[in-house]
């Protein structure tokens, strides 16, 4: 059972959240949940400089090869976590 937390946001920030959520095909509430979970995980993980360097290398490889996983595939996979129909992790493929 989900717990509820209500947060008041300044109008400009709320507008930015709505726009970002819409651009990703998400409800604003879902977008905020995902972003907060990511932020909490990042703080608990203690990101280090080598993590950033790994991410930069991955981005450079994508620029070079065009191989990756589309957000829609990752999103569907993540939304299936903890359900009876959990999807397998998406596989990278040539995107461009």
N, C-alpha and C positions, 0 to 999 in steps of 0.2 A: 504494500500500500504506500502510495507516494505521500510525502509530507508537503505542506504548502508553505511557501514563503512569498510574501508580496513585497515588491520593491517599487518605490517611487523614483522616477527618472526625470531629469530635465527634458523638456520637449525636444530640443535639438538632438539629444542623444537617443531618445525614443524613436525619432524619425530616422536616424542613421541605422538603428537596429532593425527597424521595419524594412528599410531599403536593402540592407545586407541579407536579411532573412529571405526576402522576396527574390533577390538575385540568385539565391541558392535553392529556391523552391521549398523553403521551410517556413513553418509558422514562427513568429517572433519568439514565442515561448520555447520552442524546440531549439532555435538558434542560440538563445541565451543559455539554455541548459548545456548544450554542446560546448559553447565557448567557456563557460564557467568550469565545466569538468576538465577541459583542456588546461585551463589556467591552474587549477588546483593540482592536477597531475604534474604539470611542469614545475610547480613550486616544490612538490614532494619529491620529484625526481632529481632536483638540484642540477639543472642543465649546466653543462660545462662547456668551455670553449671548444673542446674536441667534438661535442655533439653538434655545435653550430658548423664546424668545419665539415663534418660528415654530411650534413644537410646541404651545404653549399656544393660539395662534390656530387651529390645526387642530382641537384638542380643542373649542374654543368653537364652531367651525363645525359640528362633528358634533353638539354639544348642540343647536344651533339647527336644523339641517336633518335630522338622522338619517341622513345619507348616509355610508357608509363601506365598508370591506372586512372581512368576518369573518376572524378568526384562522385558521379551518380552511382558508379559501381561500389565505391568505398562506402558511400552513404547507405545504400541498400544493405550491404554487409553489416555495417555497424548497427543499423536499426534492427537487424535480425538477432543480435546478440541477446542471449538469455531467453529466447523464444523457443517453442517446440520445433520451429522450422529454421534453425540457424543456418545461414548460408556459408559455404566455404569462402575462404579469403579470395578476393579477386586476383586474377593473374595479370601481370603487365603485358601490354601489347603495343604494337606500333600505332601511334596516334597521329603522326604527321610525317 
